[in-house]
Amino acid sequence: MTATNGRPVDGAASPTAPSAARHDTVAAVVGQWQAVHPDLDTGPMEIIGRINRCAALLQQAEDAPLRRAGLSRPEFDLLGALRRTGRELTPSELTRETFSSGAAVTKRLKLLTERGLVERRGDTRDRRVAHVRLTDAGRDLVDSVLPEQLAYETSVLAGLDTPGQGELASLLGELLVQLEGRLGMLRV
């Protein structure tokens, strides 16, 4: 059982309470907030704060295999969308597939076209529409980087056992479905 401040009541363990074994930077922040506002439930902060901190650390570390290939994560996501769908996509479709803005996709397409990784062709029926496809070089790059990138991501998660990774993936999936349902219309 948990009190409104996220702390255990009657000796019950709180599912989000920081343990002695798990004292991370978010636990310190939560502890400070609990000292200032003991009446507030900091449980959501313990989850959202950790998700945000993990995302920030992953962004800072960058993706080593992608960096060696001269790609950013958003560029790789764009190339990956073209590879995994197995067909040409319009810039609008790429915007949806990569959760990016139209301007960001346009900029990335320009860079990837200059590098010879994608090609654009006009639509025969509508000159305003372009179709984008991977070049052979783009396909080869994705196919060579993906196994290395997955191995890198596996090493990042190596501190969690396989059941823990599965549980985390499932919980994050549930949260994502809820957020996409409520906030999906707000994405850029």
Buried (B, 14 or more C-beta within 10 A) or exposed (E): EBBEBBBEEEEEEBEBBBEEEEEBEBBEBBEEBBEEEEEEBBBEBBBEBBEEBEEEEEEEEEBEBBEEBEBBBBBBBBBBBBBEEEEBBBBEBBBEBBEBEEEBBBBBBEBBBEBEBBBBEEEEEEEEEBBBBBBEEBBEBBEEBBEBBEEBEEEBEEEEEEEEBEEEEEEEEEEEEEEEEEEEEEEE
